[in-house]
Amino acid sequence: MNGIMIQGTASDVGKSFIVTALCRLLVQKGFQPAPFKSQNVTNNSYVTGDGKEIGTAQVLQAEACKINVGPEMNPILLKPSGSGRSEVIWLGERIERISGFTYRKQYYEKAITVIKQSLERLSSKADFLVIEGAGSPVEMNLKKNEVVNMKVAELADVPVIMVADIRRGGVFASIVGTLELLDPYERARVKGIIINKFHGEPALFDEGKQWIEERTGIPVLAVLPYLADHQLEEEDALAGERKVEKEQKIMKDKEETYNQLADHLQKYLDWEQLLSIIGGHVKESSE
C-alpha cells in the first residue's frame, strides 16, 4: 500500500500531532491522504453522522486530510470502564465489555482480519495512508500479539518513522533501546527518526543528531521545537475538562490550526528525504 507509519518510543511522544500535521502537509503538496489507527484505547471518542463511534484523533486527522470520516480509519476502539475491563467498539459498533486478558485471547485473529479489510477499504479511497501507532512497539510482554505497531506496518507494507520525545530526557536511550528490541525484520522498516518537543533552537541539537545517525544508521528527518498549544488531544487520552476545552477550541478555528501544524512540520522537516523514503510509493501530483 502507499503510505507511511508514525510510531513512537513511548506514549505521548507526539504521534497524533505529527500524523495530523503530516496529513495536512500532504494535502498541501497535492496528495489525497487518509489517516488510520488500528486500535485506540481511550474514552475520548466521536460519534459520526451515521452513528459510528471512533477515536477523536482520527476525526481530526480526517479533517486535516479534507475527507469524510469513516469507521475504517479506527476499526477498533477500546473504552476503559474500570476494573481492568473495556468496552469493545468494532467498526464503530459496540460489541461487549470484557477484560484485557480475554480481549487479547479471543480477538487477535479477528483484529488482524478487520485491520486488513479497513486498510484495503481506505487505500481504495486515498492515494496515501498516514498510519499511527500506539504506545511503544517494544512492550515485550505484549509484542507477540500486538495489533497496533509493527504488525500493522507489516500488513500495510509501509516504512516506519520513529518519534522520540526529548523534553523529558533520555532521548538517546529511548531511540537506541527501541531499535535494539525490535526484531531485525522490524528494524529494517524504520527509515527515519523525528525528535519532538525540543526546547530552544534545533541547531543546538546538531551534535546529538549526528550521534544518533552514526549510532543507528537511520536519518533524523526533523528536530521539532515544542509547540505548547497545538490544540490537539493527547494520544490515548481520557477525556477531562481541560482536554474538552482544547477540543472546542480546535473545532472553532480548525482550518487555521491544521495549516499552522503543517507549516510547523514543514519548517523543520527534511521533506526531500521523506520523499526519498516513500518515493517508491508515490509521486508529487505536479510530476
N, C-alpha and C positions, 0 to 999 in steps of 0.2 A: 504494500500500500504506500501511497505518497504521504509522508508525514515525518514527524519527529516527536520524541517523548522527553518531557521535562521531569526528571527525578531529583531527589534531594538526599543529602547525607543524614537528614533528620526531619522531623515535623517542624513546621513553622519557619522554614528557611526562605519562604517566598515563592514556592512553586505556583500557587494560584495567581499571584501577582504577575509573575513572568509569563505564564500562559496567556493571561488576559492581554497584557501589553503586546505579546508576540502575535496574537490573533489580530489585533487592530493594525499592527505594523504590516502584516502580510496583506491585509485588505488594502492598505495604502500603497503597497508595492504591486498591486494588480492581481493578487491571488484570491481565491474564494476558499478560505479555510473553514474548518468546523472543529469545535472542542470535543474532547472525550475524556471522561474519567470513569474507569470501570466500576469502582466501588467507593462510595463515600460513607464515612461513619460520623454522622452529625445530626443534630436536631434542627439545624438551620436549613430548612427546605422551602421549596416553592411549588405551588400548585398551578399547573398550566391551564389554559383556557378550556381544554378538554378533560380536565380533572386528573391529570397525571402528576405525580409528586416526584421531584428530583432535587438534587442539591442546588442551593442558590448560586454557588460559584459557577456552575456550568450555564446557568441562565445568563449571568453577567457576561460570561465568555461568548455565548451565542450572540448577545447584543453587540459585543465588540466585533464579532465576525459579520454583523449585519444580516443574520439569518434567523429564521424562526426556530424556537427551542423545541426539542423533542426528547422523549424518554430514552432514546438510544444514546444520547450524549452522556447519560449517567444511569446505566441499566440496573445497577444495584445500589440501593440506599439502605443503610442500617441506622436506625434511630435508637440510641441508647435509652432504655426505660428503667434502669436501676436493677440492682441485684444481679448484675452480670448478664442481663438479658437485653435483647434488642428487637425492635420491630423490623421485619424484613419487607422492604418495598422493592418489588421486582418489575422492571419496565414501567415504573410509575404506579403500580398497583400494590396495595397492602396484601401480604400473604399470611404471615403469622408472627408471633412473638416467641423467640427461642433464646437459649443460652449460646454464648460464643462457641463453646465446645461442640454443641450439637450442630450449629451452623457449619463449622469447619468440617465436621464429619459427614454431613448429609448434602452439602451444597456445592462442593468443589467442582464436580463434573458438570453440574447444571450451570454453574457460574461460567465455566470455560465455554460452554455452548452459547450462552446468551451474550457473552462478550464477543465471540466470533461473529455472531449474527448482527450485533449492533455495529461493530466495526465495518462490516460489509455494507450495511444499510447506509451508514454515514459516508463511506467512501464513494458511494454512487451519487451522493448529493453534493459533494465538495471535491475540489481538486487537491486538497491538502489537509491532513489531520494534525491537530496540535493536541497531544495526549499528555495528561497529567498523572503522575504517580502519586503515591501516598506514603507518608512517613519515610522510613528508610528501606532500601532494597536488601539490607543485610540483617534483618531481625532473624537470627539463626534458628530460633525456636518456632518460627512461623514460615520460614522460607520455602520449605518443601511444598506446601500447598497454598502459596500466595497467589493472588489473582489481581494484584494492583501495580506491580512494578515490572521486573524483568520478564515475567511470564507474558504480560501484555505486550511489551516491546517485541517479544518473540512471535506472538500471534500476529501482530501487525507488520512485523519485519521492518522496523524502523530504527534509525540511530538514536542514541540517548545523549542528552546534555545533563550533566550532574551539577546541581546547585548547592552551594555551601554558604552558611550564614557566618560572616566574620565578626559580627557585633559582639557575640558572647565569648569570643576567644576560641582557641583550639581548632582553627580552620584547617591547618596543615594536617593535623592528626585525623580530623574527620574525613578529609578527602582521601588521604593515603590509606587510612583504615578501611574505608568503604570499598575502595578499589581492591585492596588485598583480600577482602572477604567475599568478593564476587568470584564465581566460577570463571575460568578462562574464557569460555564462550560468551559469558555475560559481559565480562570486562571489555571484550572486543567490540561490543556495541557502543561503549562510551566514547564519543568522538569529540566532546568539548566540555569545558568546565566554566561555570559562571560563579563569581564571588559576589554575594549580595550583601546589602546593608552596611556598606563601607562608610565610615565617618572620615571626612576630610577629602583632600584631592586624590583621585585614583592613582595619579602618577607616583604618589608616595609608596604605592604597593608594587612598583615595578620589580624590585628585587624579589619580593615574595612570589610574584607571578612567574618570574624566571625560574625560581626554585621548584615551583610546582610543575612547570612544563618539563624541566630537566629530570625531575624525580619520577614523573608519571608517563612522560611521552605524549601527553594529551594537551592540546592548546587551551589556554584560558581565553575564552571568547569575550568576556566582559568583566569589569570590576564596577559594579553598580553602586553609586552612593545611596545611602539610606534615605528613603522617602517616607517621612514620618506620617503624612496624612494622605495616603493614596486612596482612601475611602473604600477599599475592598475588604470583604470579610476575610478573616484569618482562615487558613486551611483547617478543615475538620473541626471547626469551632462550634461550641454550643452557644445558642443564641442567648444574649444578655442585653441589658438596657443600653450599654454603650455601643454594642455592635448594631442594634436596631437603629440607633440614631445615625450611624455611619451609612447603613443601607438606605435610609430615607434620603440622605444627602446625595448619594451617587445616583439615585433614581431621579433626583431633581435636575442634575446637570450632567447626566451620564455621557453624552456625546463629547463634551469638552473634556471630561475625565478620561475617557478611553484614548482620546487623541493625545492628551498630556502624558499618559502612561507610555504610549507608543513612542512619543518624542524622547522621553527619558531613556527608554531602552535603546533606541537607535543612536542616541548621542554617544553611548559608551560601548555599544556592541560592534564587534568586528563583523559587519554584515557580509562582506565578501567571503570571509572564512566560513561563516554559517552557510552561505550559498554553496560553497565547495563541499560541505558535509552532506547537504541534501541535493547537490547538483545532479546526481544520478536519477533523481525522482521528479524534479520539477524545473521549469524554466520561467523566468520572468515573462509576463504577458507581452512585453514590448519586443521580445526577441522573435 
